[in-house]
């Protein structure tokens, strides 16, 4: 049973967190192009934001499966500190996504659609930094899982 749960956990992580990592990395470049009048970039920015928010919320399945693995073989995993740290890193990554990245993307997308005078260069820098940190946290989490 534990092997099956691990399989589901890894597949869910690949299929659900992977697209979020890609969309958080590419949204800001499309947002900047859209701010310069590129209509196709505006559509791409909308799509990337939808991927970020939709897959971000659905990816909550990943920690549920991870905790299921943890509880299914508690005697093995309770003394493995790297799994405890990985859970903490994952929580920090999701907080970054839900409380900073998604709201900032939503705000910038609304500003793009209204053609407001927002400073998109500064927004691009902050979204790029947050997206990079988000992706780095997932790399750290993956490394901790396989150490």
C-alpha positions in Angstrom: 0.0 0.0 0.0 2.8 2.4 0.9 4.4 1.9 -2.6 1.2 2.7 -4.3 0.7 5.9 -2.3 4.3 6.9 -3.0 3.6 6.3 -6.7 0.4 8.5 -6.6 2.3 11.2 -4.6 5.1 11.4 -7.1 2.8 11.3 -10.2 0.6 14.0 -8.6 3.6 16.2 -7.9 4.9 15.9 -11.5 1.5 16.5 -13.1 0.2 19.2 -10.8 3.2 21.1 -9.4 5.2 21.0 -12.7 2.7 23.2 -14.6 2.5 25.7 -11.7 6.3 26.0 -11.7 6.4 26.6 -15.5 3.5 29.1 -15.4 5.0 31.1 -12.5 8.2 31.3 -14.4 6.7 32.5 -17.7 3.8 34.7 -16.7 5.8 37.9 -16.1 7.4 37.9 -19.6 4.0 37.6 -21.2 2.6 40.3 -18.9 5.4 42.7 -19.9 4.8 42.0 -23.6 1.1 42.5 -23.1 1.7 45.9 -21.4 3.5 47.0 -24.5 0.4 46.2 -26.6 0.9 42.6 -27.7 -2.7 41.2 -27.8 -1.5 37.6 -28.1 0.7 38.0 -25.0 -2.4 39.2 -23.1 -4.1 36.0 -23.9 -1.0 34.0 -22.9 -0.8 35.9 -19.6 -4.5 35.1 -18.9 -3.9 31.4 -19.7 -0.7 31.3 -17.5 -2.6 33.0 -14.6 -5.4 30.4 -15.0 -2.9 27.6 -14.9 -1.2 29.0 -11.9 -4.4 29.4 -9.9 -6.2 26.3 -11.0 -3.3 23.9 -10.8 -2.1 25.6 -7.6 -5.3 24.8 -5.8 -5.7 21.3 -7.2 -2.0 20.6 -6.3 -3.2 20.4 -2.6 -3.7 16.7 -3.5 0.1 16.3 -3.4 0.5 17.0 0.4 -2.6 15.0 1.2 -1.0 12.0 -0.6 2.3 12.8 1.1 0.8 12.8 4.5 -1.0 9.5 3.6 2.4 8.0 2.8 3.8 9.4 6.1 0.9 8.0 8.2 0.8 4.6 6.3 4.3 3.8 7.5 4.7 6.1 10.5 7.3 3.9 12.2 9.6 4.4 9.2 9.1 8.1 8.5 8.6 9.6 11.9 12.4 9.6 12.6 13.4 10.8 9.1 14.0 14.6 9.6 14.3 15.3 5.9 10.6 14.5 5.4 9.6 16.9 8.2 11.7 19.6 6.6 10.3 18.8 3.2 6.7 19.2 4.5 7.7 22.6 6.0 9.3 23.7 2.7 6.2 22.7 0.8 4.0 24.7 3.2 6.2 27.8 2.7 6.0 27.3 -1.1 2.2 27.0 -1.1 1.9 30.1 1.2 4.1 32.0 -1.3 1.9 30.9 -4.2 -1.5 31.5 -2.5 -0.7 34.7 -0.7 1.7 36.5 -2.9 2.1 35.1 -6.5 -1.6 34.5 -7.4 -2.9 37.8 -6.0 -0.1 39.7 -7.7 -0.8 38.0 -11.0 -4.5 38.7 -10.6 -3.8 42.4 -9.9 -1.4 42.8 -12.8 -3.8 41.0 -15.2 -6.7 43.3 -14.1 -4.4 46.3 -14.7 -3.5 45.0 -18.1 -7.1 44.6 -19.1 -7.9 48.1 -17.9 -4.8 49.6 -19.6 -3.9 51.3 -16.3 -0.6 53.0 -15.8 0.9 50.4 -13.5 4.6 49.9 -13.5 4.8 46.5 -15.1 8.6 46.5 -15.1 8.7 46.5 -11.3 5.8 44.0 -11.2 7.8 41.8 -13.6 10.8 41.9 -11.3 8.9 41.0 -8.1 6.9 38.2 -9.9 10.1 36.8 -11.3 11.8 36.8 -7.9 8.8 35.2 -6.2 8.4 32.6 -9.0 12.1 31.8 -8.8 11.9 31.3 -5.0 8.8 29.2 -5.4 10.5 26.9 -7.9 13.7 26.7 -5.8 11.6 25.6 -2.8 10.2 22.8 -4.9 13.7 21.7 -6.0 14.8 21.7 -2.4 11.6 19.7 -1.4 12.3 17.2 -4.2 15.9 16.8 -3.1 14.9 16.3 0.5 12.5 13.6 -0.5 15.1 11.6 -2.3 18.1 12.0 0.0 
